[in-house]
């Protein structure tokens, strides 16, 4: 469950907002993030999460260029979590502590 998470990322997810964490990239000419996109069901009876670990070429970010798969952006891995318990399991598997997560607008996350 996310009840034990720091307030900011927990609140963001509960409001349906994207949160991200910058993580080490595989090469010095890239930057990498893990992004969590909350999914709300139409009836608001449940929710899930799409997770993306993506790398971006630094030159695209510095120049403000659009990015997409194969064009400045590479998906390292993706996952879907159908609930908060699975979300925590994925983050643990990926080695990400919830305290690293923040609002996307507070970072350079380009998507």
N, C-alpha and C positions, 0 to 999 in steps of 0.2 A: 504494500500500500504506500501511497505517497504522503500519508499523514505525518511521517517523520522527516520529510524533506524540509529544507529551508523555505521560509515563507514565500519569497518571490517566485521561484519556479513552480511551487505548488499552486499558488494563486493563479499564475498564468495558465497552467493546464486546466484548472477548474473553470477558467473563463474562456477556454477554447483557443488560447493564443499559442503561437509557435514559440518554442524555446530552443536554444542552441548552446553548444559548448565548443570552444576552439580546442583542438587536440593536435598532437604532433603530426606533421605530414611526412610522407615517404621520401620526399626530395626537398632540397632547399629552395627550389623555384616554385614551390606550391604551398598553399595553406589548406588546412583541413578543419572541418566541423562535423559534429554530430548534431542532427536536427530532429526534434520531435514535433510532429504535426498531429494535434488532437483531432479526432474524428467524432462528430456528434451524429447520432442517429436522428432521422426526421422526427421521431416521436419523443426524443430526448430521454429514452428509457435506458440507454446505455451508451457507452462510448469505447472507442479503441484508439490506437495510436499508430501512425506510420513513422518509422525511424529510418533515417538516412545518414550514413557516414560518407561524406563527400570530400573530394579534394578539388581545389581550384587553382589554376595557374595564376601566380601572383601578378603577372603582367595584365591579365584581364581585370583583376580587382583594381589595380593601380590606375588603369586607364578608363575604368567605368564601363567596360565593354559588356555586352550581354553574354551570358554563359548558358550552355546547354550540354546535354550528353554528347561527348566527343568534340565539343567546341569550348574548351576551357574548363570543362567540368568532368570529373570521373566519379562514378558511384563505386565506392570501395566495398560497401555492403549495405544491405537493406533488411528491414524486418517489419513485421506487423505484430503488435501486441493487442490482444482483444480486451485486456483489462489492466488495471494498475499492478496486479501481482506479476503478470507476464512482462509488463514494462520494466519493473524492477529487475526481473531475471535477465532480460536482454541487456540492460545497462550494466549489470554485474558481469555478464559474459564479455561485454565489450570493454570492460575495465574503466567505466565512467562512474564517478561519484556524483550524485545529484547536486552537491554543493558547487559543482563546476558549471551548472546550467544557469542561463540568464536569458532575458528578453533578447530576441534577435536584433531589435533596433538599437541595442546598446553595443553592438559588435559590427564588424565589417562583413558579416555573412551576406553574400551577394544574391541570394535567391529569394 
